[in-house]
């Protein structure tokens, strides 16, 4: 599995250290921010695959970062996990409406977080494979040596790979 780049934005030192250590142990690249403002600066300057955001941070909240991310035209959009002690259904709904892909309450279940990150890594890997197969098929279709039968067989092989 290809390592992901994971941004951790958490103002609580102990929580941030636990998250950082876990992400690195799981084999991913990690960058971290001590507040929402620092997280936004990092997001503006580099691409990340996953954002783990504390809801309640100084300067800019995790929810505000979610909203900002969803207004960006960057592709691919990072997978966003909000982590918070807020657990009222209205607050959970507000987190999802702001653009979070997932929502965890503190203390965070690290097994669940690891599984979510693993799923994101697998989706990215599959998308890269599909993109490569599409490029290969497109190149095959434009090749002067490709007959209609060759193109048909290439498309069948592509469909079998997708299954």
Secondary structure, DSSP 8 states (H G I E B T S, - for coil): ----EEEEE-SSHHHHHHHHHHHHHTT-EEEEESSHHHHHHHHHHS--SEEEEESS-SSS-HHHHHHHHHH---SS--EEEEEES---HHHHHHHHHHT-SEEEESS--HHHHHHHHHHHHHHHHHHHHHHHHHHHHHHHHHSTT--HHHHHHHHHHHHHHH-
